[in-house]
Amino acid sequence: MARLVLVHDDETARQPTLDLLERQGHQVLGVPSAELGQALAARRYDIVVVGLGGLLGSGVELLSLARRYQPDCATMLLGAPADLGTVIDAVNRAQVSRIVREGAGEDGLVRAVREVMGEREDLVGMLGRRRLELERREAQALRHALSPELLHIAVQPIVDAASHELFAVEVLARSQHPSFRSTPQLVAAAERHQLLDTLTHGVVQRLAGQIGLLPSQARIFLNLHPAELENASRLLGTLAPLFPHAHRVVIEITERGAAPKVDAWVRAVEELYSHGFAIALDDLGAGSASLRMLAELQPHFLKIDLSIVRDVDVEASKQRLVSLLCQFAVSADAKVIAEGVETRPEAEELARCGAHYLQGYLFGRPAEPALAG
């Protein structure tokens, strides 16, 4: 059955229509035109029925309002508009689903509602099938993108804030597949299709095979999706090729807006520590759970999110925040890395505030290991 809003400014006419629709099993809210916006903001509906009797105007504005609030709802006019121009306007501007003319009687209205709901169900089914097909095609393309032939890595330098000498590189996943050119696209798709393990395994294999191309003195920062920390034994199996280089590798962890499972993460981090890996907390300042993660994970490095870094040289509030984070890091025996540095004034201000290391386009864009080395 349908959820409907019945808009009619004549209460004596509205109530019988409401009773009729409720007898058919529909959930119906009857409101005057002035209350339609409030009703649409409070709850989602399948159909908005506008009764023209007693209404000032053509009803097209109300139907357009319904479309703005709830683009997926169907719309109906109850009572014929006065002229052909209004009908055309209702179809073109308000995309009215049905016009039930006066004299159609109760059967006409009931039949129109039933037809509209049938069309909606057909549309939902069609869209569902199309979505499943698109998901299937994306998953197939993603598996191809993650194949050894297409998956590769790029590295971006991290430099000392004072001397600008190379300290480390961050490893970034890349694919030559045209649909997944950027790291965020690749990670988001792997998350949607539960292929994060496949992505990380491919990146680790690439890194292990090319680690000799990286500067020998440089630390290596490797991103992990937080979901991968929920199974420590599987994660360690994935990272096994890097065990001989664990003293160089820093695992970056970020909450990525998800509800963090910190207890499980702590167990995984303890295992990583025992094998010689270091830990960095990524995107500090961008997520809601960062403070708890700071306390529980005790990372070696804190990476300040670029949203704080941007324009830090001209915004005093950001300067104070960076200084406080750097003071905290010193007390926690951690080092601060500022991400997204693009200008020299930003770099100079971050160093003045106490940041230990800097990363961003100012010091180099991601490049293949052979080129970066």
C-alpha positions as CSV (number, residue, x, y, z in Angstrom):
1,M,0.0,0.0,0.0
2,A,1.0,3.6,-0.5
3,R,2.0,6.5,1.7
4,L,0.1,9.6,0.5
5,V,-0.2,13.2,1.3
6,L,-3.6,14.6,0.3
7,V,-3.5,18.4,-0.2
8,H,-6.9,20.1,-0.2
9,D,-7.8,23.5,1.2
10,D,-11.5,22.5,1.5
11,E,-11.7,20.4,4.6
12,T,-15.2,19.2,3.8
13,A,-14.0,17.8,0.5
14,R,-10.7,16.6,1.9
15,Q,-12.0,14.3,4.5
16,P,-14.2,12.1,2.3
17,T,-11.3,11.6,-0.1
18,L,-9.0,10.8,2.8
19,D,-11.5,8.2,4.1
20,L,-11.8,6.6,0.7
21,L,-8.1,6.2,0.3
22,E,-7.7,4.8,3.9
23,R,-10.4,2.2,3.2
24,Q,-8.2,1.0,0.4
25,G,-5.4,0.4,2.9
26,H,-3.3,3.4,2.1
27,Q,-1.6,5.5,4.8
28,V,-2.9,9.1,4.2
29,L,-2.1,12.4,5.7
30,G,-4.5,15.2,4.8
31,V,-3.2,18.8,5.0
32,P,-4.1,22.2,3.6
33,S,-1.7,23.6,1.0
34,A,0.1,25.8,3.5
35,E,1.3,22.8,5.5
36,L,2.6,20.7,2.6
37,G,6.3,21.7,3.0
38,Q,6.2,20.8,6.6
39,A,4.7,17.4,5.9
40,L,7.2,16.6,3.2
41,A,10.1,17.6,5.5
42,A,8.9,15.3,8.2
43,R,8.4,12.1,6.3
44,R,8.9,10.4,2.9
45,Y,5.8,9.7,0.8
46,D,5.0,7.7,-2.3
47,I,2.4,10.1,-3.8
48,V,1.4,13.7,-3.3
49,V,-2.2,14.2,-4.4
50,V,-3.2,17.9,-4.8
51,G,-7.0,18.6,-4.9
52,L,-7.8,21.6,-7.0
53,G,-11.2,22.3,-5.3
54,G,-11.0,25.4,-3.2
55,L,-7.3,25.8,-4.1
56,L,-6.0,29.3,-5.0
57,G,-3.9,28.7,-8.2
58,S,-3.3,25.8,-10.5
59,G,-1.6,23.4,-8.0
60,V,1.5,23.3,-10.2
61,E,3.5,25.2,-7.6
62,L,2.6,22.6,-4.9
63,L,3.6,19.8,-7.2
64,S,6.9,21.5,-7.9
65,L,7.4,21.9,-4.2
66,A,6.8,18.2,-3.7
67,R,9.4,17.5,-6.4
68,R,12.0,19.7,-4.6
69,Y,11.4,18.1,-1.2
70,Q,11.1,14.5,-2.5
71,P,12.3,14.0,-6.1
72,D,11.3,10.4,-6.2
73,C,7.6,10.8,-5.2
74,A,4.8,10.6,-7.7
75,T,2.4,13.5,-8.1
76,M,-1.3,13.6,-8.9
77,L,-3.8,16.4,-9.6
78,L,-7.4,15.7,-8.4
79,G,-9.7,17.8,-10.6
80,A,-9.1,19.0,-14.1
81,P,-7.0,22.2,-14.5
82,A,-8.8,25.1,-16.0
83,D,-6.9,25.3,-19.3
84,L,-4.5,23.3,-21.5
85,G,-1.6,25.5,-20.7
86,T,-1.8,24.5,-17.0
87,V,-1.9,20.9,-18.0
88,I,1.2,21.3,-20.1
89,D,2.9,23.2,-17.2
90,A,2.0,20.4,-14.8
91,V,3.5,17.8,-17.0
92,N,6.6,19.6,-18.0
93,R,7.5,21.5,-14.8
94,A,6.0,19.4,-12.0
95,Q,6.2,16.0,-13.9
96,V,2.7,15.2,-12.8
97,S,2.0,11.4,-12.9
98,R,-1.8,11.5,-13.2
99,I,-4.6,14.0,-13.6
100,V,-7.9,12.6,-12.2
101,R,-10.6,14.7,-13.8
102,E,-13.8,15.7,-12.1
103,G,-16.5,13.2,-12.6
104,A,-14.1,10.3,-12.6
105,G,-15.7,9.2,-9.3
106,E,-14.2,7.2,-6.5
107,D,-13.3,4.3,-8.8
108,G,-11.3,6.7,-11.0
109,L,-9.3,7.9,-8.1
110,V,-8.7,4.4,-6.7
111,R,-7.7,3.1,-10.1
112,A,-5.3,6.1,-10.7
113,V,-3.5,5.5,-7.3
114,R,-3.2,1.8,-8.1
115,E,-1.8,2.5,-11.6
116,V,0.7,5.0,-10.2
117,M,1.9,2.6,-7.6
118,G,2.2,-0.2,-10.2
119,E,4.3,2.1,-12.3
120,R,6.5,3.0,-9.4
121,E,7.0,-0.7,-8.5
122,D,8.0,-1.4,-12.1
123,L,10.4,1.5,-12.1
124,V,12.0,0.4,-8.8
125,G,12.4,-3.1,-10.1
126,M,14.0,-1.9,-13.3
127,L,16.3,0.5,-11.5
128,G,17.2,-2.3,-9.1
129,R,18.1,-4.7,-11.9
130,R,20.1,-1.9,-13.6
131,R,21.9,-1.2,-10.4
132,L,22.8,-4.8,-9.9
133,E,24.1,-5.0,-13.4
134,L,26.2,-1.9,-13.0
135,E,27.6,-3.3,-9.7
136,R,28.5,-6.5,-11.5
137,R,30.3,-4.7,-14.2
138,E,32.1,-2.4,-11.8
139,A,33.3,-5.5,-9.7
140,Q,34.5,-7.1,-12.9
141,A,36.3,-4.0,-14.0
142,L,37.8,-3.6,-10.5
143,R,39.2,-7.1,-10.5
144,H,40.9,-6.3,-13.7
145,A,42.2,-3.0,-12.3
146,L,43.7,-4.9,-9.4
147,S,45.4,-7.4,-11.6
148,P,49.3,-7.5,-11.6
149,E,49.2,-6.2,-15.1
150,L,47.4,-2.9,-14.2
151,L,48.0,-2.3,-10.5
152,H,51.2,-0.4,-9.6
153,I,52.4,2.0,-6.9
154,A,53.5,5.6,-6.8
155,V,55.5,7.2,-4.0
156,Q,55.4,10.8,-2.6
157,P,58.2,12.3,-0.6
158,I,58.0,13.3,3.1
159,V,60.7,15.8,4.0
160,D,62.3,17.2,7.1
161,A,60.6,20.4,8.1
162,A,63.8,22.3,8.8
163,S,66.2,21.0,6.1
164,H,63.7,19.8,3.5
165,E,65.9,16.6,3.2
166,L,64.1,13.4,2.3
167,F,62.9,11.5,5.4
168,A,60.3,9.1,4.0
169,V,58.0,8.2,1.1
170,E,54.3,7.4,1.2
171,V,53.2,4.5,-1.0
172,L,50.0,5.1,-3.0
173,A,48.0,2.6,-5.0
174,R,47.5,3.3,-8.7
175,S,45.9,1.4,-11.6
176,Q,46.2,1.9,-15.3
177,H,42.5,1.0,-15.6
178,P,40.6,4.0,-17.0
179,S,37.8,3.7,-14.5
180,F,40.0,3.8,-11.4
181,R,42.8,6.3,-12.1
182,S,43.0,7.9,-8.6
183,T,43.7,6.2,-5.3
184,P,40.4,7.4,-3.7
185,Q,38.5,5.9,-6.6
186,L,40.4,2.6,-6.3
187,V,40.0,2.4,-2.5
188,A,36.3,3.3,-2.5
189,A,35.5,0.7,-5.2
190,A,37.5,-1.9,-3.3
191,E,35.5,-1.1,-0.2
192,R,32.2,-1.3,-2.0
193,H,33.0,-4.7,-3.4
194,Q,34.8,-6.1,-0.4
195,L,38.1,-6.4,-2.2
196,L,40.3,-4.4,0.2
197,D,42.4,-7.5,0.9
198,T,43.0,-8.0,-2.8
199,L,44.0,-4.3,-3.1
200,T,46.4,-4.4,-0.1
201,H,47.9,-7.7,-1.2
202,G,48.6,-6.3,-4.6
203,V,50.2,-3.1,-3.2
204,V,52.3,-5.1,-0.8
205,Q,53.6,-7.4,-3.5
206,R,54.4,-4.5,-5.7
207,L,56.2,-2.7,-2.9
208,A,58.2,-5.8,-1.9
209,G,59.3,-6.2,-5.4
210,Q,60.3,-2.6,-5.9
211,I,61.6,-1.7,-2.5
212,G,65.2,-1.7,-3.8
213,L,64.3,1.2,-6.0
214,L,63.5,3.5,-3.1
215,P,66.2,5.5,-1.2
216,S,67.7,3.2,1.3
217,Q,67.6,5.7,4.1
218,A,63.9,6.6,3.6
219,R,61.1,5.3,5.8
220,I,58.1,3.8,3.9
221,F,54.6,4.9,4.8
222,L,51.9,2.4,3.8
223,N,48.1,3.1,4.1
224,L,45.8,0.5,5.5
225,H,42.0,0.7,5.4
226,P,40.7,0.4,9.0
227,A,38.6,-2.6,8.1
228,E,41.8,-4.6,7.6
229,L,42.7,-4.2,11.2
230,E,39.8,-6.2,12.3
231,N,41.5,-9.5,11.4
232,A,45.1,-9.3,12.7
233,S,46.2,-12.8,11.5
234,R,45.0,-12.2,8.0
235,L,46.6,-8.8,7.9
236,L,49.9,-10.2,9.1
237,G,49.7,-12.8,6.3
238,T,49.2,-10.0,3.8
239,L,52.2,-8.0,5.2
240,A,54.5,-11.0,5.4
241,P,56.6,-10.0,2.3
242,L,57.5,-6.8,4.2
243,F,58.7,-8.4,7.4
244,P,62.4,-8.2,6.4
245,H,61.8,-4.4,5.9
246,A,59.5,-3.8,8.9
247,H,61.9,-1.5,10.6
248,R,61.5,0.9,7.7
249,V,57.7,0.5,7.2
250,V,55.1,2.8,8.9
251,I,51.5,1.7,8.8
252,E,49.1,4.6,8.3
253,I,45.7,4.2,10.0
254,T,42.7,6.5,9.6
255,E,39.1,6.1,10.8
256,R,37.9,7.3,7.3
257,G,34.6,8.5,8.8
258,A,33.6,5.0,9.8
259,A,32.6,3.9,13.4
260,P,36.0,2.8,14.7
261,K,36.4,-0.6,16.3
262,V,39.3,0.6,18.4
263,D,39.5,-2.5,20.6
264,A,40.1,-4.7,17.6
265,W,42.5,-2.2,16.1
266,V,44.6,-2.1,19.3
267,R,45.1,-5.9,19.1
268,A,46.2,-5.6,15.5
269,V,48.5,-2.7,16.3
270,E,50.1,-4.7,19.1
271,E,50.9,-7.5,16.5
272,L,52.3,-4.9,14.1
273,Y,54.5,-3.5,16.8
274,S,55.8,-7.0,17.7
275,H,57.0,-7.5,14.1
276,G,58.8,-4.2,14.0
277,F,56.3,-1.9,12.1
278,A,55.7,1.6,13.3
279,I,52.3,3.3,13.3
280,A,51.0,6.6,12.0
281,L,47.6,8.1,12.7
282,D,46.4,9.7,9.4
283,D,44.1,12.6,8.8
284,L,44.4,14.0,12.3
285,G,41.7,16.7,12.7
286,A,39.4,15.3,10.0
287,G,37.6,12.6,12.1
288,S,35.5,12.4,15.2
289,A,37.3,9.5,16.9
290,S,40.9,10.8,16.5
291,L,41.4,11.6,20.2
292,R,40.4,8.1,21.4
293,M,42.6,6.6,18.7
294,L,45.5,8.8,19.9
295,A,45.2,7.5,23.4
296,E,44.6,3.8,22.5
297,L,47.0,3.3,19.6
298,Q,49.9,5.4,20.8
299,P,51.2,6.1,17.3
300,H,54.8,7.0,16.4
301,F,53.6,9.6,13.9
302,L,50.6,12.0,13.7
303,K,49.7,13.2,10.2
304,I,47.8,16.5,10.3
305,D,45.0,16.7,7.7
306,L,45.3,19.0,4.8
307,S,42.1,20.9,5.8
308,I,44.1,22.3,8.7
309,V,47.3,22.8,6.7
310,R,45.7,24.8,3.9
311,D,46.3,28.5,4.5
312,V,47.9,27.9,7.9
313,D,50.3,30.8,7.2
314,V,47.4,33.3,7.2
315,E,44.9,31.8,9.7
316,A,45.8,32.3,13.3
317,S,43.3,29.7,14.6
318,K,45.0,27.0,12.5
319,Q,48.4,28.1,13.7
320,R,47.3,27.7,17.3
321,L,45.8,24.2,16.6
322,V,49.0,23.0,14.8
323,S,51.1,24.3,17.7
324,L,49.0,22.4,20.3
325,L,49.1,19.2,18.2
326,C,52.9,19.5,18.0
327,Q,53.2,20.1,21.7
328,F,51.0,17.0,22.4
329,A,53.1,14.9,20.0
330,V,56.3,15.8,21.8
331,S,54.7,14.8,25.2
332,A,53.6,11.5,23.6
333,D,57.0,10.8,22.0
334,A,55.5,11.1,18.5
335,K,56.4,13.1,15.4
336,V,54.1,15.4,13.4
337,I,53.8,15.2,9.7
338,A,51.8,18.0,7.9
339,E,50.1,16.8,4.7
340,G,49.0,18.8,1.7
341,V,51.7,21.5,1.9
342,E,51.6,23.5,-1.4
343,T,53.3,26.8,-0.7
344,R,56.5,27.9,0.9
345,P,54.7,30.2,3.4
346,E,52.7,27.2,4.6
347,A,55.9,25.2,5.0
348,E,57.6,27.9,6.9
349,E,54.7,28.4,9.3
350,L,54.3,24.7,9.9
351,A,58.0,24.5,10.8
352,R,57.6,27.4,13.1
353,C,54.6,25.8,14.8
354,G,56.7,22.7,15.5
355,A,55.9,20.2,12.7
356,H,58.7,17.7,12.3
357,Y,58.0,16.7,8.7
358,L,56.2,18.0,5.6
359,Q,54.4,16.3,2.7
360,G,52.7,17.9,-0.3
361,Y,53.0,19.0,-3.9
362,L,55.6,21.7,-2.9
363,F,58.1,18.8,-2.3
364,G,57.0,16.4,-5.0
365,R,54.0,14.8,-6.6
366,P,53.5,11.0,-6.5
367,A,55.8,9.2,-9.0
368,E,56.9,5.7,-9.8
369,P,59.6,4.4,-7.5
370,A,62.3,4.4,-10.1
371,L,61.7,8.0,-10.9
372,A,61.2,9.0,-7.2
373,G,64.4,7.2,-6.2
